[in-house]
């Protein structure tokens, strides 16, 4: 058991480490996606700034006294490092190797785009008009939507201002045209969870399914191991009890026969009859124990074949009831009712008799000095009712389990092994029938067999 616990601890530790590692890599994946989206958002801000400046220029040029002139220098552009260089000059450190001409061309267009925005800002910085931040918000959100990002909330504010809203959980993007130039304004956007989930859905779903499968398999394994351990303990108890029970009738029969042999010369009829009756009772007890062992091993025979034949129910059950009365050491009243009176069923006579005997024997064992058993049979099923001590409600779901005995029923004058009802359910299942029980503590039980 200690070895098993160590294995369980190791397996649990490995699962926890795998889970932690998975969470770590998911966080890294989220960080990578966030960086990618932030770069895309900043590229949107370049376009948004350009559109807003053009809108402001248009507004200024509509004034009657406006004498606005803007000169755009297209001979220079802003390099990737933020420096002004001739338009078609390669930046210092460029090796001349171009892996993808489309990417290089796209970078050139972006550089000219930024250069244009820079020129516009430089030549319109003395305009008296103010930046329309509401307009910036709307076009920033529209540009984000155009590239497939759908944040619930966006806002653009001046760099030197304090946002009038809570920025908790929002992404911040500081915008400036040149890398070393002052920040023009700050944009905030809520994380576009829909886009993030779409990118990480495969990893998240498969990881969740793997974790759920591992957890289910592990829990199922633990439950099965604990169940097997319980069954093993009950089996050990059964073996110990059965060994003791087998020794008792053998020893008693041996003593009785030995006494008869040694004392036979006295020819005392009363003593001889007493010892012979004792030997007969112990041999009968031994026979019952052997039948119990055979019943227990029956479930291992998965290929058991039932020899079904027509059985006239009334005389068949009446005979079993008579044997039960004779075998009992106390008064037993068995009432058998069959409707219709000449009813027949198709079943294996031996196993069907064993089922009825088991139910009646339990009724006799777990009843008082006077036992009342009522057996009612019709075309739908069969009921065996007794006036015994009853079964606690919490034990009813367990009474058909192998080796299980009701704790309140373990009286000192009643011996059992917890296999009788297990055998009953097993045989009835082979017959295609069902069994259920209703019981009230102190009043008795009703076992119901449904024919199908």
C-alpha contacts under 8 A as a table, 3 or more apart, distances in Angstrom:
res1	aa1	res2	aa2	distance
1	X	4	X	4.99
1	X	5	X	6.27
2	X	5	X	5.08
2	X	6	X	6.27
3	X	6	X	5.12
3	X	7	X	6.29
4	X	7	X	5.10
4	X	8	X	6.19
5	X	8	X	5.01
5	X	9	X	6.15
6	X	9	X	5.11
6	X	10	X	6.19
7	X	10	X	5.12
7	X	11	X	6.12
8	X	11	X	5.13
8	X	12	X	6.05
9	X	12	X	5.12
9	X	13	X	6.05
10	X	13	X	5.06
10	X	14	X	6.19
11	X	14	X	5.12
11	X	15	X	6.23
12	X	15	X	5.12
12	X	16	X	6.15
13	X	16	X	5.12
13	X	17	X	6.13
14	X	17	X	5.08
14	X	18	X	6.07
15	X	18	X	5.08
15	X	19	X	6.07
16	X	19	X	5.03
16	X	20	X	6.09
17	X	20	X	5.01
17	X	21	X	5.99
18	X	21	X	5.04
18	X	22	X	6.05
19	X	22	X	5.05
19	X	23	X	6.23
19	X	211	X	7.65
20	X	23	X	5.09
20	X	24	X	6.17
21	X	24	X	4.98
21	X	25	X	6.27
22	X	25	X	5.26
22	X	26	X	6.10
22	X	207	X	7.77
23	X	26	X	5.03
23	X	27	X	6.16
24	X	27	X	5.15
24	X	28	X	6.34
25	X	28	X	4.89
25	X	29	X	6.04
26	X	29	X	4.93
26	X	30	X	6.11
27	X	30	X	4.98
27	X	31	X	6.18
28	X	31	X	4.96
28	X	32	X	6.19
29	X	32	X	5.07
29	X	33	X	6.18
30	X	33	X	5.11
30	X	34	X	6.01
30	X	196	X	7.65
31	X	34	X	4.98
31	X	35	X	6.19
32	X	35	X	5.18
32	X	36	X	6.27
33	X	36	X	5.04
33	X	37	X	6.15
33	X	196	X	7.22
34	X	37	X	5.11
34	X	38	X	6.04
35	X	38	X	5.06
35	X	39	X	6.31
36	X	39	X	5.31
36	X	40	X	6.38
37	X	40	X	4.95
37	X	41	X	6.01
38	X	41	X	4.95
38	X	42	X	6.15
38	X	173	X	7.10
39	X	42	X	5.15
39	X	43	X	6.33
40	X	43	X	5.13
40	X	44	X	6.35
41	X	44	X	4.95
41	X	45	X	6.32
41	X	144	X	6.74
41	X	173	X	7.85
42	X	45	X	4.86
42	X	46	X	6.55
42	X	173	X	6.83
42	X	175	X	7.10
43	X	46	X	5.24
43	X	47	X	6.83
44	X	47	X	5.26
44	X	48	X	6.08
44	X	140	X	6.86
44	X	143	X	6.06
44	X	144	X	6.73
45	X	48	X	4.75
45	X	49	X	5.88
45	X	140	X	6.68
45	X	175	X	7.25
46	X	49	X	5.25
46	X	50	X	6.24
46	X	114	X	6.83
46	X	117	X	7.76
46	X	177	X	7.74
47	X	50	X	5.04
47	X	51	X	6.11
48	X	51	X	5.12
48	X	52	X	6.10
48	X	136	X	6.67
48	X	139	X	6.31
48	X	140	X	5.87
48	X	143	X	7.59
49	X	52	X	5.12
49	X	53	X	6.17
49	X	117	X	7.42
49	X	136	X	7.65
50	X	53	X	5.24
50	X	54	X	6.29
50	X	117	X	5.45
51	X	54	X	5.18
51	X	55	X	6.16
52	X	55	X	4.99
52	X	56	X	6.23
52	X	131	X	7.70
52	X	132	X	7.59
52	X	135	X	7.52
52	X	136	X	6.69
53	X	56	X	5.00
53	X	57	X	6.14
53	X	117	X	7.94
53	X	120	X	7.20
53	X	121	X	7.43
54	X	57	X	5.01
54	X	58	X	6.13
55	X	58	X	5.18
55	X	59	X	6.25
56	X	59	X	4.99
56	X	60	X	6.19
56	X	129	X	7.44
56	X	131	X	7.73
57	X	60	X	5.04
57	X	61	X	6.01
58	X	61	X	5.15
58	X	62	X	6.41
59	X	62	X	5.49
59	X	63	X	7.45
60	X	63	X	5.79
60	X	66	X	6.85
60	X	68	X	7.61
60	X	129	X	7.80
61	X	64	X	7.94
61	X	66	X	5.77
61	X	67	X	7.65
61	X	68	X	6.39
62	X	66	X	7.21
63	X	66	X	5.18
70	X	120	X	7.24
70	X	123	X	6.37
70	X	124	X	7.79
71	X	119	X	7.84
71	X	123	X	7.66
72	X	116	X	7.03
72	X	119	X	6.09
72	X	120	X	7.43
73	X	76	X	6.53
73	X	119	X	7.13
74	X	77	X	7.07
74	X	87	X	7.09
75	X	86	X	5.98
75	X	87	X	5.35
76	X	84	X	6.25
76	X	85	X	5.42
76	X	86	X	4.29
76	X	87	X	4.40
76	X	115	X	7.89
77	X	84	X	5.50
77	X	85	X	5.60
77	X	86	X	6.17
77	X	87	X	5.01
77	X	111	X	6.40
77	X	112	X	5.82
77	X	115	X	5.35
78	X	81	X	7.90
78	X	82	X	5.67
78	X	83	X	5.39
78	X	84	X	4.62
78	X	85	X	6.30
78	X	111	X	5.73
78	X	112	X	7.09
78	X	114	X	6.96
78	X	115	X	5.53
79	X	82	X	5.18
79	X	83	X	5.27
79	X	84	X	6.23
79	X	85	X	6.53
79	X	91	X	6.81
79	X	111	X	6.51
80	X	83	X	7.48
80	X	111	X	7.42
81	X	179	X	7.30
82	X	178	X	5.11
82	X	179	X	5.56
82	X	180	X	7.47
83	X	178	X	7.83
85	X	89	X	6.70
85	X	91	X	7.76
86	X	89	X	5.30
90	X	94	X	6.39
91	X	94	X	5.78
94	X	97	X	7.91
98	X	101	X	6.16
98	X	104	X	7.29
100	X	103	X	5.43
100	X	104	X	6.47
101	X	104	X	5.02
101	X	105	X	6.10
102	X	105	X	5.08
102	X	106	X	6.08
103	X	106	X	5.03
103	X	107	X	6.17
104	X	107	X	5.10
104	X	108	X	6.31
105	X	108	X	5.00
105	X	109	X	6.33
106	X	109	X	5.17
106	X	110	X	6.23
107	X	110	X	5.07
107	X	111	X	6.15
108	X	111	X	5.02
108	X	112	X	6.34
109	X	112	X	5.14
109	X	113	X	6.09
110	X	113	X	4.88
110	X	114	X	6.20
111	X	114	X	5.21
111	X	115	X	6.12
112	X	115	X	4.80
112	X	116	X	6.07
113	X	116	X	5.19
113	X	117	X	6.43
114	X	117	X	5.09
114	X	118	X	6.11
114	X	177	X	6.81
115	X	118	X	4.96
115	X	119	X	6.17
116	X	119	X	5.14
116	X	120	X	6.20
117	X	120	X	5.11
117	X	121	X	6.13
117	X	177	X	7.76
118	X	121	X	5.21
118	X	122	X	6.13
118	X	177	X	6.53
119	X	122	X	5.17
119	X	123	X	6.22
120	X	123	X	5.39
120	X	124	X	6.00
121	X	124	X	5.22
121	X	125	X	5.65
122	X	125	X	5.60
123	X	126	X	7.46
124	X	127	X	5.44
132	X	135	X	5.35
132	X	136	X	6.35
133	X	136	X	4.72
133	X	137	X	6.12
133	X	156	X	6.26
133	X	157	X	6.79
134	X	137	X	5.13
134	X	138	X	6.47
135	X	138	X	5.26
135	X	139	X	6.29
136	X	139	X	5.40
136	X	140	X	5.82
136	X	156	X	6.58
137	X	140	X	5.19
137	X	141	X	6.20
137	X	154	X	6.38
137	X	155	X	5.32
137	X	156	X	5.78
138	X	141	X	5.33
138	X	142	X	6.22
139	X	142	X	4.85
139	X	143	X	6.04
140	X	143	X	5.19
140	X	144	X	6.23
140	X	154	X	7.62
141	X	144	X	5.10
141	X	145	X	6.20
141	X	150	X	7.84
141	X	151	X	7.81
141	X	154	X	6.39
142	X	145	X	5.10
142	X	146	X	6.24
143	X	146	X	4.98
143	X	147	X	6.66
144	X	147	X	5.42
144	X	148	X	6.54
144	X	149	X	5.14
144	X	150	X	6.62
145	X	148	X	5.08
145	X	149	X	4.99
145	X	150	X	5.35
146	X	149	X	7.34
148	X	195	X	7.43
149	X	192	X	6.05
149	X	195	X	6.30
150	X	192	X	5.49
150	X	194	X	7.33
150	X	195	X	7.35
151	X	154	X	6.95
151	X	189	X	6.42
151	X	190	X	5.38
151	X	191	X	5.93
151	X	192	X	4.39
151	X	193	X	7.46
152	X	189	X	7.84
152	X	190	X	6.14
152	X	191	X	7.98
152	X	192	X	7.25
153	X	189	X	5.72
153	X	190	X	5.48
154	X	187	X	7.31
154	X	188	X	5.55
154	X	189	X	4.32
154	X	190	X	6.59
155	X	187	X	5.70
155	X	188	X	5.19
155	X	189	X	6.54
156	X	185	X	6.85
156	X	186	X	5.74
156	X	187	X	4.28
156	X	188	X	6.31
157	X	161	X	6.88
157	X	163	X	6.91
157	X	185	X	5.77
157	X	186	X	5.46
157	X	187	X	6.36
158	X	161	X	5.46
158	X	184	X	6.84
158	X	185	X	4.38
158	X	186	X	6.09
159	X	174	X	7.96
159	X	183	X	6.43
159	X	184	X	6.18
159	X	185	X	4.43
159	X	186	X	5.43
160	X	185	X	8.00
163	X	166	X	7.33
163	X	167	X	7.65
167	X	170	X	5.35
167	X	188	X	7.37
169	X	190	X	6.89
169	X	191	X	7.74
170	X	188	X	6.12
170	X	189	X	5.42
170	X	190	X	4.47
170	X	191	X	6.33
171	X	188	X	5.51
171	X	189	X	5.26
171	X	190	X	6.04
171	X	191	X	6.58
172	X	186	X	6.93
172	X	187	X	5.84
172	X	188	X	4.73
172	X	189	X	6.80
173	X	186	X	5.75
173	X	187	X	5.08
173	X	188	X	6.34
174	X	183	X	6.32
174	X	184	X	7.79
174	X	185	X	6.37
174	X	186	X	4.58
174	X	187	X	6.39
175	X	183	X	5.55
175	X	184	X	5.82
175	X	185	X	5.64
175	X	186	X	5.93
175	X	187	X	7.47
176	X	179	X	6.69
176	X	181	X	6.34
176	X	182	X	6.31
176	X	183	X	4.67
176	X	184	X	5.36
176	X	185	X	7.45
177	X	181	X	6.96
178	X	181	X	5.13
183	X	186	X	7.55
192	X	195	X	5.61
192	X	196	X	6.38
193	X	196	X	4.94
193	X	197	X	5.90
194	X	197	X	5.20
194	X	198	X	6.19
195	X	198	X	5.11
195	X	199	X	6.41
196	X	199	X	5.24
196	X	200	X	6.16
197	X	200	X	5.04
197	X	201	X	5.21
198	X	201	X	5.22
199	X	202	X	7.47
200	X	203	X	5.43
200	X	204	X	6.00
201	X	204	X	5.16
201	X	205	X	5.82
202	X	205	X	5.37
202	X	206	X	6.04
203	X	206	X	5.41
203	X	207	X	5.88
204	X	207	X	5.19
204	X	208	X	5.99
205	X	208	X	5.13
205	X	209	X	6.11
206	X	209	X	5.09
206	X	210	X	6.10
207	X	210	X	5.14
207	X	211	X	6.16
208	X	211	X	5.15
208	X	212	X	6.05
209	X	212	X	5.05
209	X	213	X	5.99
210	X	213	X	5.07
210	X	214	X	6.09
211	X	214	X	5.10
211	X	215	X	6.04
212	X	215	X	5.06
212	X	216	X	6.02
213	X	216	X	5.12
213	X	217	X	6.02
214	X	217	X	5.13
214	X	218	X	5.95
215	X	218	X	5.13
215	X	219	X	6.04
216	X	219	X	5.21
216	X	220	X	5.96
217	X	220	X	5.10
217	X	221	X	6.00
218	X	221	X	5.03
218	X	222	X	6.19
219	X	222	X	5.12
219	X	223	X	6.17
220	X	223	X	5.14
220	X	224	X	6.10
221	X	224	X	5.12
221	X	225	X	6.07
222	X	225	X	5.12
222	X	226	X	6.10
223	X	226	X	5.15
223	X	227	X	6.01
224	X	227	X	4.99
224	X	228	X	6.01
225	X	228	X	5.07
225	X	229	X	6.02
226	X	229	X	4.95
226	X	230	X	6.18
227	X	230	X	5.07
227	X	231	X	6.19
228	X	231	X	5.00
228	X	232	X	5.97
229	X	232	X	5.02
229	X	233	X	6.22
230	X	233	X	5.14
230	X	234	X	6.24
231	X	234	X	5.06
231	X	235	X	5.94
231	X	402	X	7.72
231	X	403	X	7.54
232	X	235	X	4.95
232	X	236	X	6.14
233	X	236	X	5.10
233	X	237	X	6.28
234	X	237	X	5.00
234	X	238	X	6.05
234	X	403	X	5.94
234	X	404	X	7.64
235	X	238	X	4.89
235	X	239	X	6.12
235	X	403	X	6.83
236	X	239	X	5.08
236	X	240	X	6.21
237	X	240	X	5.16
237	X	241	X	6.08
238	X	241	X	5.12
238	X	242	X	5.86
238	X	403	X	7.19
238	X	417	X	6.05
239	X	242	X	5.08
239	X	243	X	5.98
240	X	243	X	5.21
240	X	244	X	6.35
241	X	244	X	5.20
241	X	245	X	6.08
241	X	417	X	7.90
242	X	245	X	4.87
242	X	246	X	5.98
242	X	289	X	7.75
242	X	417	X	7.98
243	X	246	X	5.22
243	X	247	X	6.33
244	X	247	X	5.25
244	X	248	X	6.42
245	X	248	X	5.31
245	X	249	X	7.09
245	X	289	X	7.85
246	X	249	X	6.07
246	X	250	X	6.47
246	X	286	X	6.55
246	X	289	X	7.25
247	X	250	X	5.25
247	X	251	X	5.91
248	X	251	X	5.28
248	X	252	X	6.13
249	X	252	X	5.02
249	X	253	X	5.90
249	X	282	X	4.63
249	X	283	X	6.52
249	X	285	X	6.73
249	X	286	X	6.05
250	X	253	X	5.24
250	X	254	X	6.00
250	X	282	X	7.22
250	X	283	X	7.60
250	X	286	X	7.51
251	X	254	X	5.06
251	X	255	X	6.15
252	X	255	X	5.15
252	X	256	X	6.20
252	X	278	X	7.70
252	X	279	X	6.94
252	X	282	X	6.74
253	X	256	X	5.11
253	X	257	X	6.16
253	X	278	X	7.08
253	X	279	X	4.53
253	X	280	X	7.79
253	X	282	X	6.05
253	X	283	X	7.00
254	X	257	X	5.34
254	X	258	X	5.98
254	X	279	X	7.86
255	X	258	X	5.07
255	X	259	X	6.04
256	X	259	X	5.17
256	X	260	X	6.31
256	X	275	X	5.21
256	X	276	X	7.02
256	X	278	X	6.90
256	X	279	X	5.98
257	X	260	X	5.06
257	X	261	X	6.25
257	X	275	X	7.30
257	X	276	X	7.55
257	X	279	X	7.16
258	X	261	X	5.14
258	X	262	X	6.20
259	X	262	X	5.18
259	X	263	X	5.77
259	X	264	X	7.85
259	X	275	X	7.83
260	X	263	X	5.20
260	X	264	X	5.24
260	X	272	X	6.50
260	X	275	X	7.11
261	X	264	X	5.30
262	X	265	X	7.45
263	X	266	X	5.79
263	X	267	X	7.42
264	X	267	X	5.28
264	X	268	X	7.62
264	X	272	X	7.86
267	X	272	X	7.54
268	X	271	X	5.45
268	X	272	X	6.07
269	X	272	X	5.03
269	X	273	X	6.03
270	X	273	X	5.19
270	X	274	X	6.17
271	X	274	X	5.06
271	X	275	X	6.24
272	X	275	X	5.30
272	X	276	X	6.05
273	X	276	X	5.08
273	X	277	X	5.98
274	X	277	X	5.20
274	X	278	X	6.19
275	X	278	X	4.95
275	X	279	X	6.15
276	X	279	X	5.06
276	X	280	X	6.09
277	X	280	X	4.96
277	X	281	X	6.12
278	X	281	X	5.18
278	X	282	X	6.23
279	X	282	X	5.19
279	X	283	X	6.08
280	X	283	X	5.14
280	X	284	X	6.08
281	X	284	X	5.04
281	X	285	X	6.14
282	X	285	X	4.88
282	X	286	X	6.08
283	X	286	X	4.84
283	X	287	X	6.12
284	X	287	X	4.99
284	X	288	X	6.36
285	X	288	X	5.12
285	X	289	X	6.39
286	X	289	X	5.10
286	X	290	X	6.32
287	X	290	X	5.12
287	X	291	X	6.24
288	X	291	X	5.03
288	X	292	X	6.22
289	X	292	X	5.01
289	X	293	X	6.35
290	X	293	X	5.11
290	X	294	X	6.24
291	X	294	X	5.02
291	X	295	X	6.06
292	X	295	X	4.98
292	X	296	X	6.15
292	X	419	X	7.34
292	X	420	X	7.44
293	X	296	X	5.07
293	X	297	X	6.35
294	X	297	X	5.20
294	X	298	X	6.14
295	X	298	X	5.06
295	X	299	X	7.71
295	X	419	X	7.46
295	X	420	X	7.64
295	X	423	X	6.09
296	X	299	X	6.66
296	X	419	X	6.10
296	X	423	X	6.80
297	X	300	X	5.63
297	X	301	X	7.42
298	X	301	X	5.51
298	X	423	X	7.64
299	X	302	X	6.50
299	X	423	X	7.58
299	X	426	X	6.89
301	X	304	X	5.52
306	X	347	X	7.82
306	X	348	X	5.74
306	X	430	X	8.00
306	X	431	X	7.83
307	X	347	X	7.35
307	X	348	X	5.08
307	X	349	X	7.86
308	X	346	X	5.88
308	X	347	X	4.40
308	X	348	X	4.27
308	X	349	X	7.24
309	X	346	X	5.19
309	X	347	X	5.56
309	X	348	X	6.23
309	X	349	X	7.38
310	X	344	X	6.38
310	X	345	X	5.72
310	X	346	X	4.58
310	X	347	X	6.70
311	X	316	X	7.27
311	X	344	X	5.37
311	X	345	X	5.40
311	X	346	X	6.05
311	X	347	X	6.99
311	X	349	X	7.23
312	X	315	X	6.54
312	X	316	X	6.34
312	X	342	X	6.70
312	X	343	X	6.11
312	X	344	X	4.50
312	X	345	X	6.78
313	X	316	X	5.19
313	X	317	X	6.07
313	X	338	X	7.44
313	X	342	X	7.35
313	X	343	X	5.99
313	X	344	X	5.59
313	X	345	X	6.90
314	X	317	X	5.53
314	X	318	X	6.07
314	X	336	X	7.64
314	X	337	X	7.78
314	X	338	X	6.19
314	X	341	X	6.81
314	X	342	X	6.98
314	X	343	X	7.35
315	X	318	X	4.97
315	X	319	X	6.14
316	X	319	X	5.52
316	X	320	X	6.71
317	X	320	X	5.08
317	X	321	X	6.16
317	X	336	X	7.41
317	X	353	X	7.99
318	X	321	X	5.02
318	X	322	X	6.27
318	X	336	X	6.85
319	X	322	X	5.13
319	X	323	X	6.40
320	X	323	X	5.20
320	X	324	X	6.22
320	X	353	X	7.31
320	X	356	X	7.81
320	X	357	X	7.06
321	X	324	X	5.01
321	X	325	X	6.32
321	X	334	X	6.18
322	X	325	X	5.15
322	X	326	X	6.33
323	X	326	X	5.13
323	X	327	X	6.01
324	X	327	X	5.18
324	X	328	X	6.13
324	X	332	X	7.91
324	X	357	X	7.61
324	X	360	X	7.34
324	X	361	X	7.50
325	X	328	X	5.48
325	X	331	X	7.41
325	X	332	X	5.58
325	X	333	X	7.34
325	X	334	X	7.76
326	X	329	X	8.00
328	X	331	X	7.27
328	X	332	X	7.12
328	X	364	X	7.42
330	X	369	X	6.09
330	X	370	X	6.72
330	X	371	X	7.78
331	X	369	X	6.73
331	X	370	X	5.19
331	X	371	X	6.25
332	X	364	X	7.42
332	X	370	X	6.09
332	X	371	X	4.67
332	X	372	X	6.18
332	X	373	X	7.64
333	X	370	X	7.82
333	X	371	X	6.05
333	X	372	X	5.01
333	X	373	X	6.15
334	X	372	X	6.18
334	X	373	X	4.73
334	X	374	X	5.89
334	X	375	X	7.45
335	X	372	X	7.96
335	X	373	X	6.18
335	X	374	X	4.76
335	X	375	X	6.05
336	X	374	X	6.11
336	X	375	X	4.78
336	X	376	X	6.13
337	X	374	X	7.84
337	X	375	X	6.13
337	X	376	X	4.84
337	X	377	X	6.25
338	X	341	X	5.26
338	X	342	X	7.86
338	X	343	X	7.15
338	X	376	X	6.01
338	X	377	X	4.80
338	X	378	X	5.97
339	X	342	X	7.68
339	X	343	X	6.74
339	X	377	X	6.33
339	X	378	X	4.97
339	X	379	X	7.51
340	X	343	X	5.23
340	X	378	X	6.79
343	X	378	X	7.72
343	X	379	X	7.69
347	X	352	X	6.77
347	X	431	X	7.37
348	X	351	X	5.65
348	X	352	X	5.85
349	X	352	X	5.15
349	X	353	X	5.94
350	X	353	X	5.25
350	X	354	X	6.29
351	X	354	X	4.91
351	X	355	X	6.21
351	X	427	X	6.99
352	X	355	X	5.15
352	X	356	X	6.45
353	X	356	X	5.23
353	X	357	X	6.03
354	X	357	X	5.01
354	X	358	X	6.03
354	X	424	X	7.88
355	X	358	X	5.27
355	X	359	X	6.44
355	X	423	X	7.90
355	X	424	X	5.30
355	X	427	X	7.79
356	X	359	X	5.24
356	X	360	X	6.21
357	X	360	X	5.13
357	X	361	X	5.86
358	X	361	X	5.11
358	X	362	X	6.19
358	X	420	X	6.08
358	X	421	X	7.23
358	X	424	X	7.40
359	X	362	X	5.31
359	X	363	X	6.34
359	X	384	X	7.20
359	X	421	X	7.78
359	X	447	X	7.95
360	X	363	X	4.98
360	X	364	X	6.26
360	X	373	X	7.48
360	X	384	X	7.76
361	X	364	X	5.09
361	X	365	X	6.10
362	X	365	X	5.05
362	X	366	X	6.03
363	X	366	X	5.51
363	X	367	X	6.14
363	X	371	X	7.48
363	X	373	X	7.25
363	X	386	X	5.82
363	X	387	X	7.68
363	X	388	X	6.28
364	X	367	X	5.56
364	X	371	X	6.17
364	X	388	X	7.81
365	X	414	X	6.29
366	X	388	X	5.46
366	X	389	X	6.00
366	X	390	X	7.96
366	X	409	X	7.08
366	X	414	X	7.62
367	X	370	X	7.30
367	X	371	X	5.98
367	X	386	X	7.98
367	X	387	X	6.55
367	X	388	X	3.92
367	X	389	X	5.81
368	X	371	X	6.36
368	X	388	X	6.65
368	X	389	X	7.81
371	X	386	X	7.36
371	X	387	X	6.62
371	X	388	X	7.40
372	X	386	X	5.66
372	X	387	X	5.73
373	X	384	X	6.94
373	X	385	X	5.62
373	X	386	X	4.61
373	X	387	X	7.02
374	X	383	X	7.82
374	X	384	X	5.83
374	X	385	X	5.08
374	X	386	X	6.50
375	X	382	X	7.19
375	X	383	X	5.65
375	X	384	X	4.67
375	X	385	X	6.45
376	X	382	X	5.66
376	X	383	X	5.16
376	X	384	X	6.70
377	X	380	X	7.89
377	X	381	X	5.93
377	X	382	X	4.35
377	X	383	X	6.47
378	X	381	X	5.58
378	X	382	X	6.45
379	X	451	X	7.51
380	X	450	X	6.16
380	X	451	X	5.55
380	X	452	X	7.65
381	X	448	X	7.23
381	X	449	X	5.39
381	X	450	X	4.36
381	X	451	X	4.89
382	X	448	X	5.84
382	X	449	X	5.05
382	X	450	X	6.59
382	X	451	X	7.81
383	X	446	X	6.51
383	X	447	X	5.56
383	X	448	X	4.57
383	X	449	X	6.29
384	X	446	X	5.62
384	X	447	X	5.19
384	X	448	X	6.69
385	X	444	X	7.34
385	X	445	X	5.75
385	X	446	X	4.33
385	X	447	X	6.46
386	X	444	X	5.38
386	X	445	X	5.64
386	X	446	X	6.67
387	X	390	X	7.84
387	X	443	X	5.70
387	X	444	X	4.30
387	X	445	X	6.93
388	X	442	X	6.88
388	X	443	X	6.23
388	X	444	X	4.37
388	X	445	X	6.91
389	X	409	X	7.99
389	X	441	X	5.85
389	X	442	X	4.59
389	X	443	X	6.11
389	X	444	X	5.53
390	X	439	X	5.55
390	X	440	X	5.26
390	X	441	X	4.13
390	X	442	X	5.44
390	X	443	X	5.94
390	X	444	X	4.31
390	X	445	X	5.48
391	X	395	X	6.73
391	X	396	X	6.62
391	X	406	X	7.33
391	X	408	X	7.97
391	X	409	X	7.89
391	X	439	X	5.66
391	X	440	X	6.40
391	X	441	X	5.54
391	X	444	X	7.65
391	X	445	X	7.14
392	X	395	X	5.46
392	X	396	X	6.65
392	X	408	X	7.91
392	X	439	X	7.50
392	X	440	X	7.19
392	X	441	X	5.99
393	X	396	X	5.37
393	X	439	X	7.48
393	X	440	X	7.89
394	X	397	X	6.97
395	X	398	X	5.33
395	X	399	X	6.26
395	X	406	X	6.33
396	X	399	X	5.57
396	X	437	X	7.40
397	X	400	X	7.35
398	X	401	X	5.44
398	X	404	X	6.88
399	X	404	X	6.06
399	X	405	X	6.69
399	X	406	X	6.97
399	X	418	X	7.97
399	X	421	X	6.88
399	X	422	X	7.69
400	X	404	X	7.37
400	X	421	X	5.18
400	X	422	X	4.65
400	X	425	X	6.67
401	X	404	X	5.59
401	X	418	X	7.74
401	X	419	X	7.80
401	X	421	X	7.73
401	X	422	X	5.63
402	X	418	X	6.11
402	X	419	X	5.52
402	X	422	X	5.43
403	X	417	X	5.88
403	X	418	X	3.85
403	X	419	X	5.34
403	X	422	X	7.89
404	X	417	X	7.64
404	X	418	X	4.68
404	X	419	X	7.39
405	X	409	X	7.23
405	X	410	X	7.23
405	X	416	X	7.78
405	X	417	X	7.24
405	X	418	X	5.12
406	X	409	X	5.15
406	X	410	X	6.70
407	X	410	X	5.54
408	X	411	X	7.38
410	X	414	X	6.68
410	X	415	X	7.47
411	X	414	X	5.38
411	X	415	X	7.73
412	X	415	X	7.33
417	X	420	X	7.63
418	X	421	X	7.18
418	X	422	X	7.32
419	X	422	X	4.97
419	X	423	X	6.01
420	X	423	X	5.24
420	X	424	X	6.32
421	X	424	X	4.77
421	X	425	X	6.19
422	X	425	X	5.38
422	X	426	X	6.20
423	X	426	X	5.04
423	X	427	X	6.13
424	X	427	X	5.41
424	X	428	X	6.12
425	X	428	X	5.15
425	X	429	X	6.02
425	X	434	X	7.58
425	X	435	X	6.71
426	X	429	X	5.20
426	X	430	X	6.41
427	X	430	X	5.00
427	X	431	X	6.33
428	X	431	X	4.89
428	X	432	X	6.15
428	X	433	X	5.03
428	X	434	X	6.36
428	X	435	X	7.44
429	X	432	X	4.87
429	X	433	X	5.50
429	X	434	X	6.52
430	X	433	X	7.56
432	X	451	X	7.71
432	X	452	X	6.49
433	X	449	X	6.83
433	X	450	X	5.73
433	X	451	X	5.23
433	X	452	X	5.78
434	X	449	X	5.63
434	X	450	X	5.22
434	X	451	X	7.09
435	X	447	X	6.98
435	X	448	X	5.50
435	X	449	X	4.45
435	X	450	X	6.34
436	X	447	X	5.85
436	X	448	X	5.18
436	X	449	X	6.65
437	X	445	X	7.01
437	X	446	X	5.61
437	X	447	X	4.47
437	X	448	X	5.96
438	X	445	X	5.76
438	X	446	X	5.22
438	X	447	X	6.62
439	X	443	X	7.71
439	X	444	X	5.88
439	X	445	X	4.14
439	X	446	X	6.17
440	X	443	X	5.46
440	X	444	X	5.73
440	X	445	X	6.44
441	X	444	X	6.50
